[in-house]
């Protein structure tokens, strides 16, 4: 068979084309590797993701997710380094605090709120490691950021799962952000991988019964009964519910239903109209929907308006209600704990409408004075003037309850870790989660926002709930503390 010979110029072209293709493939492969290793990297365990290139992931404090978190992050980093330096003498495990640390105005949790949560989480770490509750194993506190509205939750959760093994030894995650679909998905994935979880500010009633998950926050049903109990004792007989129907907002979707159930009592306490709704997920419409509601309220003339929506929407509703035509009619607005996420400026603006605003909070430093039997005194003192938090972060207020909730969530995780070490002989996520349901009687968590034990579904048992009011200057006034069934502790 005759041999096929290519002309020399054709051979050269083929060789050059082949070499170019090989070089291109190599360049692309190296480029992708470089991008993965360098361009998207903010720090160890932290990468840029999402349309806004947020730095998300997990850090031990070496990276600061936002400038306003610098002071508390540095304290956490210092404590974590101390723990590692003593690792040959004292064993340790890791607990991560997970919430949206790169928040935007679209987030329901404010920058102030998440900072306060992290301050409280550090206080719990300090007390467990070297303070009045010192125990072993020690705790490294990791900071986990899933991005604004937790949209990058999967990356951050996968990073946490990878840290179950040495050297991090992650056994628990606390915090877990507000009640939305993204955080619920994160909880379910962590549960699948045997990591214990303690929710701090999650209140949606339908987030329950998940293996390994408990929460220290009262549920929306708890808040609703506390609100209804207070309002009935005050003599309120008629109400209207305003409900956000945005898909995926589990907080709002369960709050209105819970209050309706708790408040209605025949003709003695009743709703005078069908539920009024708006959809905050439709950016072009929800403000208009709220603006037209006062006209209907002027006709219905309820004594109370129960607002089942986020704090950031409440301020728009109050503006609309302040401009009502029936100026002779006085309205009281009651709402849920998301009001605690409003900034000082937003609260002051709400007060300027001269409408009485009350709400159920998650916790408040004055609960200790009102119901000392329901709150751990040693824990509560840290949140009073001159306490540890005041010494460390003197320019931050505690009225939003964020620091108390962050503290109590990490403290519950620490208590479970200590119990697992003593009774199980090993400290892993599954063992810690089992201990949550043994925290009863003498084993309750000595929380600053109330003693904590858990029901089988993960909800707190008979959780103390503060009723709060905005004064004329936008400051938060403590009114009373009620329990989950709507009765003050002294009436139990």
C-alpha positions as CSV (number, residue, x, y, z in Angstrom):
1,X,0.0,0.0,0.0
2,X,1.6,3.4,-1.0
3,X,2.5,5.6,1.9
4,X,0.5,8.8,2.2
5,X,2.8,11.9,2.5
6,X,1.6,15.3,3.5
7,X,3.1,18.5,2.0
8,X,5.5,20.1,4.5
9,X,3.5,23.3,4.8
10,X,0.4,21.3,5.7
11,X,2.3,19.4,8.4
12,X,3.6,22.6,9.9
13,X,0.1,24.1,10.0
14,X,-1.3,20.9,11.7
15,X,1.6,20.9,14.2
16,X,1.1,24.6,15.0
17,X,-2.7,24.2,15.4
18,X,-2.2,21.2,17.7
19,X,0.3,23.0,19.8
20,X,-2.0,26.0,20.1
21,X,-4.9,23.8,21.1
22,X,-2.8,22.1,23.7
23,X,-1.6,25.4,25.0
24,X,-5.2,26.8,25.1
25,X,-6.5,23.8,27.1
26,X,-3.5,24.0,29.5
27,X,-4.1,27.8,29.9
28,X,-7.8,27.2,30.5
29,X,-7.1,24.5,33.0
30,X,-4.5,26.6,34.8
31,X,-6.8,29.6,34.6
32,X,-9.7,27.8,36.2
33,X,-7.5,26.6,38.9
34,X,-6.0,30.0,39.5
35,X,-9.5,31.6,39.7
36,X,-10.6,29.0,42.2
37,X,-7.5,29.4,44.2
38,X,-7.0,33.1,44.1
39,X,-9.6,35.4,42.4
40,X,-12.6,34.2,44.5
41,X,-10.7,33.8,47.7
42,X,-11.3,36.3,50.5
43,X,-9.4,34.3,53.2
44,X,-9.0,30.8,54.4
45,X,-12.4,29.2,54.3
46,X,-14.0,32.4,52.8
47,X,-14.7,33.0,49.1
48,X,-16.5,35.5,46.9
49,X,-19.9,34.2,45.7
50,X,-23.2,35.5,44.3
51,X,-24.1,38.5,42.1
52,X,-22.6,41.0,44.6
53,X,-19.4,39.0,45.2
54,X,-20.1,38.6,48.9
55,X,-17.4,37.0,51.0
56,X,-19.1,33.9,52.4
57,X,-17.9,30.9,54.3
58,X,-16.4,30.1,57.7
59,X,-13.7,31.8,59.7
60,X,-12.2,31.4,63.1
61,X,-12.0,35.2,63.5
62,X,-9.0,35.8,61.2
63,X,-11.3,37.3,58.6
64,X,-13.8,40.1,59.4
65,X,-17.0,40.0,57.3
66,X,-18.0,43.6,57.9
67,X,-16.1,46.6,59.6
68,X,-18.7,47.0,62.3
69,X,-17.9,43.4,63.5
70,X,-14.2,44.1,63.9
71,X,-14.2,44.5,67.7
72,X,-16.1,41.3,68.5
73,X,-14.4,39.3,65.7
74,X,-11.0,40.1,67.1
75,X,-12.0,38.9,70.6
76,X,-13.2,35.6,69.1
77,X,-10.0,35.2,67.2
78,X,-7.9,35.9,70.3
79,X,-9.9,33.3,72.4
80,X,-9.7,30.7,69.6
81,X,-5.9,31.1,69.4
82,X,-5.7,30.7,73.1
83,X,-7.7,27.4,72.9
84,X,-5.4,26.1,70.2
85,X,-2.3,27.0,72.1
86,X,-3.5,24.9,75.1
87,X,-4.9,22.0,73.0
88,X,-2.3,19.6,74.4
89,X,-3.6,20.3,77.9
90,X,-7.3,20.8,77.4
91,X,-9.4,19.2,74.6
92,X,-11.7,21.4,72.5
93,X,-14.5,21.2,69.9
94,X,-15.9,23.8,67.6
95,X,-19.3,25.6,67.6
96,X,-20.2,27.8,64.6
97,X,-22.4,30.9,64.7
98,X,-24.4,31.0,61.4
99,X,-26.3,34.0,60.2
100,X,-26.1,36.7,57.5
101,X,-23.2,38.8,58.6
102,X,-23.0,40.7,55.2
103,X,-26.6,42.0,55.5
104,X,-28.2,44.6,53.2
105,X,-31.3,46.7,53.6
106,X,-33.2,43.8,52.0
107,X,-32.4,41.6,55.0
108,X,-34.9,41.3,57.8
109,X,-32.1,41.1,60.3
110,X,-30.2,44.4,60.7
111,X,-26.4,44.9,60.9
112,X,-26.8,46.0,64.5
113,X,-28.8,42.9,65.4
114,X,-26.3,40.4,64.0
115,X,-23.5,42.3,65.7
116,X,-25.3,42.0,69.0
117,X,-25.9,38.3,68.4
118,X,-22.2,37.7,67.8
119,X,-21.3,39.6,71.0
120,X,-23.6,37.4,73.0
121,X,-22.1,34.3,71.3
122,X,-18.6,35.4,72.4
123,X,-19.8,36.0,75.9
124,X,-21.1,32.4,76.1
125,X,-17.8,31.1,74.7
126,X,-15.8,33.1,77.3
127,X,-18.0,32.0,80.2
128,X,-17.7,28.3,79.2
129,X,-14.0,28.5,78.5
130,X,-12.6,30.6,81.3
131,X,-15.5,32.3,83.1
132,X,-18.0,31.4,85.8
133,X,-19.3,28.4,83.8
134,X,-15.8,27.0,82.9
135,X,-16.0,23.4,81.8
136,X,-14.4,21.0,79.3
137,X,-14.1,20.4,76.4
138,X,-13.3,24.0,75.5
139,X,-15.1,25.7,72.6
140,X,-13.6,27.3,69.5
141,X,-16.2,29.7,68.1
142,X,-16.4,29.8,64.3
143,X,-18.2,32.5,62.4
144,X,-20.3,31.3,59.4
145,X,-21.7,33.7,56.9
146,X,-24.2,32.5,54.3
147,X,-24.5,35.9,52.7
148,X,-27.4,38.4,52.4
149,X,-30.7,36.6,52.9
150,X,-28.7,33.4,53.3
151,X,-28.7,33.0,49.5
152,X,-25.2,31.3,49.6
153,X,-26.2,28.9,52.4
154,X,-25.2,25.8,50.5
155,X,-21.6,26.8,50.2
156,X,-21.3,27.8,53.8
157,X,-23.1,24.7,55.1
158,X,-20.8,22.4,53.0
159,X,-17.9,24.3,54.5
160,X,-19.2,23.5,58.0
161,X,-19.8,19.9,57.2
162,X,-16.2,19.6,56.0
163,X,-15.1,20.9,59.5
164,X,-16.6,18.0,61.4
165,X,-13.2,16.2,61.4
166,X,-9.9,17.3,62.9
167,X,-8.5,19.9,63.4
168,X,-11.8,21.8,63.8
169,X,-14.0,19.1,65.4
170,X,-17.2,20.9,64.6
171,X,-20.1,19.5,66.6
172,X,-22.8,22.2,66.7
173,X,-24.1,25.2,64.8
174,X,-26.0,28.1,66.6
175,X,-27.8,31.1,65.4
176,X,-29.2,30.0,62.0
177,X,-30.6,33.3,61.0
178,X,-34.3,34.4,60.6
179,X,-37.2,32.2,59.5
180,X,-37.0,31.8,55.7
181,X,-36.7,28.9,53.2
182,X,-33.0,29.3,52.8
183,X,-32.2,28.9,56.5
184,X,-34.7,26.0,56.7
185,X,-32.8,24.3,53.9
186,X,-29.6,24.8,55.7
187,X,-31.0,23.3,58.9
188,X,-32.2,20.2,57.0
189,X,-28.8,19.7,55.4
190,X,-26.9,20.1,58.7
191,X,-29.4,17.6,60.2
192,X,-28.6,15.1,57.5
193,X,-24.9,15.2,58.5
194,X,-25.4,14.7,62.2
195,X,-24.6,18.3,63.4
196,X,-26.4,19.6,66.5
197,X,-28.2,22.9,66.0
198,X,-29.5,25.6,68.3
199,X,-31.7,28.3,66.7
200,X,-31.4,31.8,68.2
201,X,-34.0,34.0,66.5
202,X,-36.0,31.5,64.4
203,X,-39.7,31.8,65.5
204,X,-41.7,30.3,62.6
205,X,-44.0,27.8,64.1
206,X,-43.6,25.3,61.3
207,X,-39.8,24.9,61.8
208,X,-39.8,22.0,64.3
209,X,-39.5,18.3,64.6
210,X,-36.1,18.3,62.7
211,X,-33.5,15.8,64.0
212,X,-30.8,17.5,66.0
213,X,-32.5,20.9,65.9
214,X,-33.7,22.9,68.9
215,X,-34.3,26.6,69.4
216,X,-34.3,29.0,72.3
217,X,-36.6,31.6,70.7
218,X,-40.3,31.5,71.5
219,X,-42.3,30.3,68.5
220,X,-44.7,32.6,66.7
221,X,-47.5,30.8,68.5
222,X,-45.8,31.5,71.8
223,X,-45.6,35.2,70.9
224,X,-49.2,35.3,69.7
225,X,-50.5,33.9,73.0
226,X,-48.3,36.2,75.0
227,X,-49.7,39.2,72.9
228,X,-53.3,38.0,73.2
229,X,-53.0,37.4,76.9
230,X,-51.7,40.9,77.5
231,X,-54.3,42.5,75.2
232,X,-57.2,40.7,76.8
233,X,-56.1,41.8,80.3
234,X,-55.9,45.3,78.9
235,X,-59.5,45.1,77.7
236,X,-59.0,45.0,73.9
237,X,-62.1,43.4,72.3
238,X,-61.7,43.9,68.6
239,X,-58.9,43.5,66.1
240,X,-57.9,43.3,62.5
241,X,-54.9,41.3,61.2
242,X,-52.6,42.6,58.4
243,X,-50.7,39.7,56.9
244,X,-47.7,39.6,54.6
245,X,-48.3,36.7,52.1
246,X,-44.8,36.7,50.5
247,X,-43.9,33.1,49.6
248,X,-40.9,31.8,51.5
249,X,-41.3,34.2,54.5
250,X,-42.0,31.6,57.2
251,X,-42.0,34.2,60.0
252,X,-44.8,36.3,58.5
253,X,-46.9,33.4,57.2
254,X,-47.3,31.7,60.6
255,X,-47.6,34.9,62.8
256,X,-51.0,36.1,61.6
257,X,-52.5,32.6,61.9
258,X,-51.1,32.2,65.4
259,X,-52.6,35.5,66.6
260,X,-56.0,34.8,65.1
261,X,-56.1,31.5,67.0
262,X,-54.9,33.0,70.2
263,X,-57.0,36.1,70.2
264,X,-60.5,35.0,69.1
265,X,-62.9,34.1,71.9
266,X,-66.5,34.3,70.7
267,X,-67.9,37.8,70.8
268,X,-65.8,38.8,73.7
269,X,-62.6,39.0,71.6
270,X,-63.0,39.0,67.9
271,X,-61.7,40.0,64.5
272,X,-64.0,42.6,62.9
273,X,-62.9,42.0,59.3
274,X,-61.2,39.4,57.1
275,X,-57.5,39.4,57.2
276,X,-55.9,42.2,55.1
277,X,-52.9,41.1,53.0
278,X,-49.9,42.5,51.2
279,X,-47.1,40.8,49.3
280,X,-43.7,42.1,50.1
281,X,-42.1,39.9,47.4
282,X,-43.7,42.2,44.8
283,X,-41.4,45.2,45.0
284,X,-43.6,47.3,42.7
285,X,-46.8,46.8,44.7
286,X,-46.4,46.2,48.5
287,X,-46.0,49.8,49.6
288,X,-49.1,50.8,47.7
289,X,-51.0,47.9,49.2
290,X,-50.1,49.1,52.7
291,X,-50.9,52.7,51.8
292,X,-54.5,51.9,51.0
293,X,-55.2,49.9,54.2
294,X,-55.9,52.9,56.5
295,X,-59.0,53.7,54.5
296,X,-60.5,50.3,55.3
297,X,-59.4,50.5,58.9
298,X,-61.2,53.9,59.3
299,X,-64.4,52.0,58.3
300,X,-63.8,49.0,60.5
301,X,-62.6,51.0,63.5
302,X,-60.9,48.1,65.4
303,X,-59.3,48.8,68.8
304,X,-56.2,46.9,67.6
305,X,-54.3,46.3,64.4
306,X,-52.1,43.2,64.5
307,X,-49.3,43.5,62.0
308,X,-48.0,40.1,60.8
309,X,-45.0,41.3,58.8
310,X,-41.4,42.3,59.0
311,X,-40.2,45.3,60.8
312,X,-39.0,47.0,57.7
313,X,-42.6,46.9,56.3
314,X,-44.1,48.1,59.6
315,X,-42.5,51.5,59.3
316,X,-44.2,52.0,55.9
317,X,-47.5,50.9,57.3
318,X,-47.2,53.3,60.3
319,X,-46.5,56.2,57.8
320,X,-49.7,55.3,56.0
321,X,-51.7,55.0,59.1
322,X,-50.4,58.4,60.4
323,X,-51.9,60.0,57.3
324,X,-55.4,58.4,57.8
325,X,-58.5,60.4,57.2
326,X,-60.2,59.4,60.4
327,X,-58.0,61.5,62.6
328,X,-60.4,61.1,65.5
329,X,-59.9,57.3,65.6
330,X,-56.9,56.2,67.7
331,X,-55.2,52.9,66.7
332,X,-52.9,50.6,68.6
333,X,-50.6,48.5,66.5
334,X,-49.2,45.2,67.9
335,X,-46.6,43.1,66.1
336,X,-44.0,40.4,66.5
337,X,-40.3,40.2,67.3
338,X,-39.0,41.3,63.9
339,X,-39.5,44.8,65.1
340,X,-36.3,44.3,67.2
341,X,-34.3,44.3,63.9
342,X,-35.2,47.9,63.2
343,X,-32.3,50.4,63.7
344,X,-32.5,53.2,66.2
345,X,-33.3,55.7,63.4
346,X,-36.1,53.5,62.1
347,X,-37.5,53.2,65.6
348,X,-37.4,56.9,66.1
349,X,-39.2,57.4,62.7
350,X,-41.9,54.9,63.8
351,X,-42.4,56.9,67.0
352,X,-42.8,60.1,65.0
353,X,-46.1,58.7,63.7
354,X,-47.6,59.1,67.2
355,X,-49.2,55.7,67.0
356,X,-48.9,53.4,69.9
357,X,-46.7,50.4,68.9
358,X,-46.3,47.3,71.1
359,X,-44.6,44.1,70.2
360,X,-43.4,40.8,71.5
361,X,-39.7,40.5,71.7
362,X,-37.4,37.5,72.0
363,X,-35.7,38.7,75.1
364,X,-34.9,41.9,77.0
365,X,-32.4,42.8,79.8
366,X,-35.3,44.1,82.0
367,X,-36.9,40.7,82.2
368,X,-34.6,39.9,85.1
369,X,-36.0,42.8,87.2
370,X,-39.6,42.0,86.4
371,X,-39.5,38.2,86.7
372,X,-36.2,37.2,88.5
373,X,-37.5,33.7,89.2
374,X,-37.7,33.0,85.4
375,X,-34.2,34.2,84.5
376,X,-30.7,33.1,85.6
377,X,-29.3,36.0,87.7
378,X,-25.6,35.3,87.0
379,X,-26.3,35.2,83.3
380,X,-28.5,38.3,83.4
381,X,-26.0,40.4,85.2
382,X,-23.7,40.3,82.2
383,X,-26.2,42.3,80.2
384,X,-26.8,45.0,82.9
385,X,-24.9,48.3,83.0
386,X,-21.4,47.5,84.1
387,X,-21.6,43.9,83.1
388,X,-19.1,42.1,80.9
389,X,-20.8,43.2,77.6
390,X,-20.9,46.8,78.8
391,X,-17.2,46.6,79.6
392,X,-16.3,45.0,76.2
393,X,-18.7,46.9,73.9
394,X,-19.7,50.0,75.8
395,X,-21.4,51.8,72.9
396,X,-23.9,49.1,72.1
397,X,-27.4,48.8,73.5
398,X,-29.1,45.5,74.5
399,X,-32.7,46.5,74.0
400,X,-33.2,44.4,70.8
401,X,-32.4,41.2,72.7
402,X,-29.9,40.0,70.1
403,X,-27.0,39.7,72.5
404,X,-29.1,37.7,74.9
405,X,-30.4,35.3,72.2
406,X,-26.9,34.8,70.7
407,X,-25.5,34.1,74.2
408,X,-28.3,31.7,75.2
409,X,-28.0,29.7,71.9
410,X,-24.3,29.2,72.3
411,X,-24.7,28.5,76.0
412,X,-27.3,25.7,75.2
413,X,-24.8,24.2,72.7
414,X,-22.0,24.4,75.3
415,X,-24.3,22.8,77.9
416,X,-25.0,19.9,75.5
417,X,-21.3,19.5,74.8
418,X,-20.5,19.3,78.5
419,X,-23.3,16.8,79.1
420,X,-22.2,14.6,76.2
421,X,-18.6,14.6,77.5
422,X,-19.7,13.5,80.9
423,X,-22.4,11.0,80.0
424,X,-21.7,9.8,76.5
425,X,-17.9,9.6,76.6
426,X,-17.6,11.2,73.2
427,X,-18.5,14.7,71.9
428,X,-19.9,14.5,68.4
429,X,-22.9,16.2,66.9
430,X,-25.3,13.3,67.4
431,X,-24.4,12.9,71.0
432,X,-24.7,16.7,71.7
433,X,-28.1,16.7,70.0
434,X,-29.4,13.8,72.2
435,X,-28.4,15.8,75.3
436,X,-30.7,18.7,74.3
437,X,-33.7,16.6,75.3
438,X,-32.1,15.8,78.7
439,X,-32.0,19.5,79.7
440,X,-34.8,19.5,82.2
441,X,-35.2,20.0,85.9
442,X,-31.7,20.6,87.3
443,X,-30.2,20.4,83.9
444,X,-31.9,23.4,82.4
445,X,-29.8,26.0,80.6
446,X,-29.2,29.0,82.8
447,X,-30.2,31.5,80.1
448,X,-30.1,35.3,80.4
449,X,-33.5,35.4,78.7
450,X,-35.0,32.7,80.8
451,X,-34.3,29.2,81.9
452,X,-34.3,26.9,78.9
453,X,-35.4,23.3,78.4
454,X,-36.8,21.7,75.2
455,X,-39.8,19.8,74.1
456,X,-39.5,16.7,71.9
457,X,-40.2,18.8,68.8
458,X,-37.2,21.1,69.6
459,X,-39.3,24.1,70.8
460,X,-38.5,25.7,74.2
461,X,-40.7,24.7,77.0
462,X,-42.9,27.5,78.5
463,X,-40.6,30.2,77.1
464,X,-40.7,33.6,78.8
465,X,-41.8,36.3,76.3
466,X,-41.3,40.1,76.9
467,X,-44.0,42.6,75.8
468,X,-42.4,45.8,74.7
469,X,-43.5,49.3,73.7
470,X,-42.0,52.1,71.7
471,X,-42.1,55.4,73.6
472,X,-42.5,58.8,72.0
473,X,-38.7,59.1,71.2
474,X,-38.4,55.7,69.7
475,X,-36.9,54.1,72.8
476,X,-37.9,50.6,73.8
477,X,-39.9,50.3,77.0
478,X,-40.3,47.0,78.9
479,X,-44.0,46.3,79.7
480,X,-44.2,42.8,81.1
481,X,-42.9,39.3,80.7
482,X,-45.4,36.6,79.8
483,X,-45.0,32.9,79.3
484,X,-45.9,30.8,76.2
485,X,-49.5,30.3,77.4
486,X,-50.1,34.0,77.7
487,X,-49.9,34.3,81.4
488,X,-47.2,36.2,83.4
489,X,-44.9,33.8,85.3
490,X,-46.5,34.8,88.7
491,X,-49.8,33.5,87.4
492,X,-48.5,30.1,86.4
